[in-house]
Structure formats: C-alpha cells, structure tokens
Amino acid sequence: MIVKGIVRHFGNLISSAERCIIEGINDGRMETEPSITDRFINELERVFNQERGKENILFRARTLRDRGPNAPEQRFGADFCGVLDVQFENFKQTKGFLAQAKMEKDGIVVRKGLWGVTTVTFSSENKLKRLKEQAERMLSVTPDSFVFIFSSKGFVVVPASSIKGLVKGGKLYAKPIDRFFKEYLMCFIGDHRLKAYDDSSLESLRVKTNARTAILFQIHEKGL
C-alpha cells in the first residue's frame, strides 16, 4: 500500500494527540497511569474524528471500554488493544496490537541521547517484576505486545518481549510514539489475528484479548 503522504499524515495525528496530553501532564491535570491512558485514547479518537480527510481518504476512530465500574487493573491483561482497519481499492487489511501503559516515574526513566536515540531505564525491582508479569500476559495473546511510556519528554514505546529479559537497572531502546504508529501503518507492526471492523467485532476482540480498552483506527478510501 502506497498512498502519497498518508503515513506522515497518520503520524501527525498521533503527534497532535501526544502534545495535548503532555500539556495536561505538565499542567498537573493528569497524574495517574489510568487517567493519562484514558485521556490519550480519548484524544486519539477526537483528532481522528475531527480530521476531514486527506484527498479521498477518510479517517475515523472508535473507542470501547470495559463496562464494569471501578474494575481493578489486575483483571486485565493489557491497558488497551489497538486495531487498524485499512480499506483501499488495491489494499485491504486489519490488524492489532496490545499495550500496557506506564508513566515515567518510580524507577522508570526516559533519556533522549544524541542522534535521536532514546532509551528507557528500569531501576525498581518491584516495578520491573510487576511489568514482567503484565508483559507475559500480553505475550501469551500476541507477540505484537508493547509497553507505552508516558513522559513529558515525549511518549515512547518498547517491545514487551524485551521486558522479559531485563534485570534491575536494565536499559532498552525506545521508539517515539509517532514513529511506532507510522511503522504500524506501513505493516512492520501488527498481528493479523487481531481483527475488528465495527463496534461488535471490536468489543469481541477487547474481551478476547482481556484489554481494558479497545480503539479502532479506520483509514478508508471514500466510497468503500
């Protein structure tokens, strides 16, 4: 699938949502991982659904959450399941990933180095043990599982598979969130078994993957 400018446009929408949430973090309006995750997903939905489209391409997003009130975190294997549904005349695909969200605090440190290289260090043994358990649960569903780190320096992503081998003080390379989503659209990331097309299939997938929230990104050629 090659549509001129669409990958960059997709990344720009993600960056727009990221900037809004970073502003909220810096202002002290968002302080906990669940609240930041929910606000970020809400903002993704908002920027996609306000997008008027690029030429003949429609952008949409739909979010579904667990209906249980005050559901404990341990009930879920992932904070959210992301699904991409692309429908063009010459290319059709739907695929997904699982994600666990963490804030840059309590032993998780994001560092941006030279030439754009970003790393994440995990220095808390208890936090790392908990994260490894969460990573194992996600990986039991799909190898396309990731940990999103919310930092005021910028949101970054690390593979859940890399978390498994870490020790206290371990460091991982991280990918900026806009680059992650660009590669997702370019098909370097995503599990084709995690499919959804509408509210019904999205809710079924959310339950199947044991995710607290599911978001469906739709990029459709007009008329399809």
C-alpha positions in Angstrom: 0.0 0.0 0.0 1.5 3.3 -1.1 -0.7 6.4 -0.8 1.3 9.6 -1.0 1.7 11.4 2.3 -0.7 9.1 4.3 2.0 7.7 6.6 3.2 11.1 7.6 -0.3 12.4 8.0 -1.1 9.4 10.3 1.9 10.2 12.4 1.0 13.9 12.6 -2.4 12.9 14.0 -0.8 10.8 16.7 1.7 13.6 17.5 -1.2 16.1 17.8 -2.8 13.8 20.5 0.5 13.3 22.2 1.2 17.1 22.5 -2.2 17.7 24.1 -1.7 15.0 26.8 1.9 16.2 27.5 0.5 19.6 28.1 -2.0 18.1 30.6 0.8 16.2 32.4 2.9 19.4 32.7 -0.1 21.3 34.0 -0.7 18.7 36.7 -4.2 17.9 35.3 -3.3 14.2 34.7 -1.2 12.3 37.2 -2.1 8.6 37.2 -1.4 6.0 34.5 -5.1 5.1 34.0 -6.2 8.7 33.7 -3.4 9.5 31.2 -4.1 6.4 29.2 -7.9 7.2 29.0 -7.3 10.8 28.1 -4.7 9.8 25.4 -7.1 7.4 23.8 -9.9 9.9 24.0 -7.7 12.5 22.3 -6.7 10.0 19.6 -10.4 9.4 18.9 -11.1 13.2 18.9 -8.3 14.1 16.4 -9.2 11.3 14.1 -12.9 12.0 14.0 -12.3 15.8 13.5 -10.0 15.0 10.6 -11.8 16.0 7.4 -9.7 13.6 5.4 -6.8 13.8 3.0 -7.9 14.0 -0.6 -10.2 10.9 -1.0 -9.2 9.3 2.3 -11.4 9.1 5.4 -10.0 8.9 9.0 -12.1 7.6 11.8 -11.6 6.2 15.3 -13.9 4.3 17.8 -13.2 3.5 21.4 -14.9 0.9 23.6 -14.2 0.3 27.3 -15.0 -2.3 29.9 -18.4 -1.5 31.3 -17.7 -2.7 34.8 -17.3 0.1 37.4 -14.1 0.5 39.2 -12.6 -2.6 37.6 -9.2 -3.5 39.2 -6.1 -3.3 37.0 -5.2 -7.0 37.6 -8.5 -8.0 35.9 -7.0 -7.1 32.6 -4.0 -8.4 30.6 -3.5 -5.1 28.8 -4.5 -1.4 29.2 -5.6 -1.3 25.6 -5.9 -3.1 22.3 -5.2 -1.0 19.2 -6.7 -2.1 15.9 -6.0 -0.7 12.4 -8.6 -1.2 9.6 -7.4 -0.1 6.2 -9.7 -0.3 3.2 -8.4 0.9 -0.2 -9.3 -0.3 -3.6 -6.0 -2.1 -4.0 -5.2 -2.9 -0.4 -7.4 -4.1 2.5 -6.1 -5.2 5.9 -7.0 -5.2 9.6 -4.5 -6.0 12.4 -3.9 -5.2 16.0 -1.5 -4.9 19.0 -1.7 -5.0 22.8 -0.3 -2.3 25.0 0.5 -1.7 28.7 0.9 1.9 29.7 3.4 3.2 32.3 4.4 6.7 33.5 8.0 7.9 33.7 8.3 7.8 37.4 9.1 5.4 40.3 12.1 3.8 38.7 11.2 4.3 35.0 13.4 6.9 33.3 13.4 8.1 29.7 16.5 9.6 28.3 17.0 11.2 24.8 20.5 11.0 23.6 22.5 12.0 20.5 21.2 11.5 17.0 17.6 10.9 18.3 18.4 7.7 20.2 16.0 7.2 23.1 16.4 4.7 26.0 14.3 3.7 28.9 15.9 2.5 32.2 14.0 0.4 34.8 15.6 0.7 38.2 12.9 -0.5 40.5 13.0 -4.3 41.1 9.3 -4.5 42.3 8.0 -2.3 39.4 10.0 -4.4 36.9 8.7 -7.7 38.4 5.1 -6.4 38.0 5.8 -5.2 34.5 7.3 -8.6 33.5 4.1 -10.3 34.7 2.0 -7.9 32.6 4.2 -8.4 29.6 3.9 -12.2 29.9 0.1 -12.0 30.0 0.1 -9.9 26.8 2.6 -12.1 25.0 0.5 -15.1 25.8 -2.1 -13.5 23.4 0.2 -12.0 20.7 3.9 -11.3 20.0 2.8 -7.8 18.9 2.7 -6.5 22.5 4.3 -3.3 23.7 4.8 -1.0 26.7 3.9 2.6 26.2 5.9 5.0 28.4 4.2 8.4 29.1 6.9 11.0 29.6 6.8 14.8 29.5 9.8 14.5 27.1 7.6 12.6 24.7 5.8 9.3 24.6 7.9 6.2 23.7 7.3 2.5 23.1 9.3 -0.6 23.9 8.5 -4.2 23.0 7.0 -6.4 25.7 9.3 -9.2 24.5 12.3 -7.1 25.5 11.0 -6.6 29.0 11.2 -10.3 29.8 15.0 -10.4 29.8 15.6 -7.3 31.8 17.2 -7.1 35.2 17.0 -4.2 37.7 18.8 -1.2 36.2 18.3 -2.6 32.7 18.0 -0.3 29.7 16.1 -0.6 26.5 16.0 1.3 23.2 12.7 3.0 22.7 10.7 4.2 19.7 8.9 7.6 19.6 5.2 7.0 19.5 4.6 8.7 16.1 7.3 6.5 14.6 5.7 3.4 16.2 2.3 4.2 14.6 3.9 5.1 11.2 5.5 1.6 11.2 2.2 0.2 12.2 0.5 1.6 9.2 3.5 0.5 7.0 2.9 -3.1 8.2 6.1 -3.6 10.1 3.9 -3.9 13.3 0.6 -5.7 13.9 -0.9 -9.1 14.4 -3.3 -10.1 11.6 -5.2 -12.3 14.0 -6.4 -9.3 16.0 -9.2 -8.0 13.7 -12.1 -5.7 14.0 -14.3 -3.7 11.6 -17.1 -2.3 13.8 -18.3 -1.9 17.4 -19.4 -5.5 17.7 -16.2 -7.1 16.4 -14.2 -4.5 18.4 -15.9 -5.4 21.7 -15.4 -9.1 21.0 -11.7 -8.5 20.4 -11.5 -6.4 23.6 -12.9 -9.3 25.6 -10.8 -11.9 23.8 -7.6 -10.1 24.5 -8.6 -9.2 28.0 -7.9 -5.5 27.4 -9.5 -2.7 29.5 -10.0 -0.5 26.4 -10.0 -1.1 22.6 -9.6 1.6 20.0 -10.2 1.0 16.3 -8.5 3.3 13.7 -10.1 3.2 10.3 -8.5 4.6 7.2 -10.8 4.1 4.3 -10.9 5.2 0.7 -14.0 7.2 0.1 -16.7 5.1 -1.5 -15.5 1.8 0.1 
